[in-house]
Amino acid sequence: MGSCRSRTSVLIAALLLPGLWAGAAAAACDPAVAELRGSGPAVRFSIELADDAGERARGLMFRESMAASAGMLFVYEHPQHAVFWMKNTLIPLDMIFADVTGRVTHVHSGAIPHDETPIDGGTGVQYVLEINGGLATALGIAPGHALRHPSIPQDGAAWRCDAQ
């Protein structure tokens, strides 16, 4: 019971953090920010970029914590079958898989620290956003949402940098 209450408190606190909800003052397509939107308000995460093989291999391993409004965006050169695991990862994560246009195709919530069970994001994945475990559900992030970041080619982006 106490752990459920603690987790709920953490999620509520995360939702109230300034900067999580995207606002008009936010610069569109800042390389240090990933934004997501669906039918509700857009949300934004300050991100680290993992856009080469070494950065993608290390990911968020060995991190003891991560700010609620933070994440890591994995960028692949081409769409592929993406499979992740949690070996050497100390914090629970949600993984948001997106295609070449930035359209979310799959969300895996609550990846368990140290678990080596493969997490299959499916085929055609070019972007994966990792955020703190529980936030995807709390924020309603689901397949069909659009991811915005300057790494996504703008000529086919589901949510273009120049769009509100």
C-alpha positions in Angstrom: 0.0 0.0 0.0 2.7 2.5 0.9 4.6 1.8 -2.3 1.5 2.4 -4.4 0.8 5.6 -2.6 4.5 6.7 -3.0 4.4 5.9 -6.7 1.1 7.8 -7.2 2.6 10.8 -5.3 5.7 10.7 -7.6 3.5 10.7 -10.7 1.3 13.5 -9.5 4.4 15.6 -8.7 5.8 14.8 -12.1 2.7 16.1 -13.8 2.9 19.3 -11.9 6.5 20.1 -12.9 6.8 23.2 -15.0 8.1 22.4 -18.4 6.4 19.1 -18.8 3.4 20.6 -20.6 4.3 22.2 -23.9 3.4 25.9 -24.1 3.3 28.6 -26.7 6.6 30.0 -25.4 8.5 26.8 -26.2 10.7 26.9 -29.2 9.6 24.4 -31.9 12.1 21.7 -32.5 14.8 22.5 -30.0 17.3 19.6 -30.4 17.3 19.3 -26.6 13.6 18.8 -26.5 11.2 16.0 -27.6 7.5 16.8 -27.7 4.5 14.5 -28.0 0.9 15.2 -28.8 -2.3 13.3 -29.3 -5.9 14.5 -28.7 -5.0 16.3 -25.5 -2.3 18.9 -24.6 1.2 18.3 -25.9 3.9 17.3 -23.5 7.6 18.0 -23.7 10.7 16.3 -22.3 14.3 17.7 -22.0 16.2 14.9 -23.7 19.6 13.5 -24.3 20.2 12.3 -27.8 21.5 8.8 -28.6 22.1 9.0 -32.3 25.2 6.8 -32.8 25.8 3.1 -32.1 27.8 3.7 -28.9 25.3 6.1 -27.4 22.4 3.8 -28.2 24.3 0.8 -26.7 24.8 2.6 -23.4 21.4 4.4 -23.3 20.3 5.1 -19.7 22.3 2.3 -18.1 23.9 2.9 -14.7 21.7 6.0 -14.1 20.4 6.2 -10.5 17.7 8.7 -11.3 16.3 10.9 -14.0 14.3 14.1 -13.7 10.5 13.6 -14.3 10.6 15.9 -17.3 13.7 14.3 -18.9 14.3 11.4 -21.3 16.5 10.0 -23.9 15.7 9.9 -27.6 17.2 7.1 -29.6 17.6 8.0 -33.3 18.4 5.3 -35.9 19.6 5.9 -39.4 16.9 3.8 -40.9 13.6 2.2 -39.8 14.2 -1.2 -38.2 13.0 -3.9 -35.9 13.8 -2.4 -32.5 14.3 -4.6 -29.4 15.4 -3.2 -26.1 16.3 -4.7 -22.7 17.0 -3.3 -19.2 20.3 -4.9 -18.4 22.3 -2.5 -16.2 19.4 -0.1 -16.2 18.7 1.0 -12.6 15.4 3.0 -13.1 12.0 1.9 -14.4 11.3 3.2 -17.9 8.6 3.7 -20.4 9.6 3.2 -24.1 7.8 5.1 -26.8 8.5 3.6 -30.3 7.9 5.8 -33.4 8.2 5.3 -37.1 10.1 7.4 -39.7 7.4 10.2 -39.5 7.5 10.3 -35.7 4.1 8.6 -35.4 4.0 6.5 -32.2 3.5 2.9 -33.1 4.0 1.2 -29.7 4.3 2.1 -26.1 5.9 -0.3 -23.5 5.1 0.9 -20.0 7.0 -0.1 -16.9 10.1 -1.7 -18.1 11.7 -3.3 -15.0 15.2 -2.4 -13.9 17.9 -5.2 -14.7 15.4 -7.3 -16.6 17.0 -8.9 -19.6 13.7 -10.0 -21.2 13.5 -8.5 -24.7 11.1 -5.6 -25.2 9.9 -5.7 -28.7 9.0 -2.4 -30.2 8.1 -3.8 -33.6 9.2 -3.2 -37.1 9.6 0.1 -38.9 11.0 1.9 -35.8 13.3 4.8 -36.3 12.9 6.7 -33.0 12.5 5.5 -29.4 11.9 7.9 -26.5 12.6 6.6 -23.0 11.0 8.4 -20.1 10.5 7.6 -16.4 8.3 4.5 -15.8 4.6 5.3 -15.4 4.6 8.6 -17.2 3.3 7.3 -20.5 0.2 5.9 -18.9 -0.2 9.0 -16.6 0.1 11.3 -19.6 -2.0 9.2 -21.9 0.8 8.7 -24.4 -0.4 6.0 -26.9 0.0 4.7 -30.5 -1.1 7.4 -32.9 0.5 10.3 -31.0 3.0 12.4 -32.9 6.6 12.9 -31.8 8.3 16.2 -32.8 12.1 16.6 -32.9 14.5 18.1 -35.5 15.9 14.6 -36.2 12.7 13.7 -37.9 12.8 14.6 -41.7 10.3 17.5 -42.0 9.1 16.6 -45.5 7.2 13.6 -44.0 6.9 14.5 -40.3 3.6 13.7 -38.6 4.2 16.9 -36.6 6.3 19.4 -38.4 8.7 21.8 -36.7 6.9 24.8 -38.2 3.5 23.7 -37.0 1.8 24.6 -33.7 
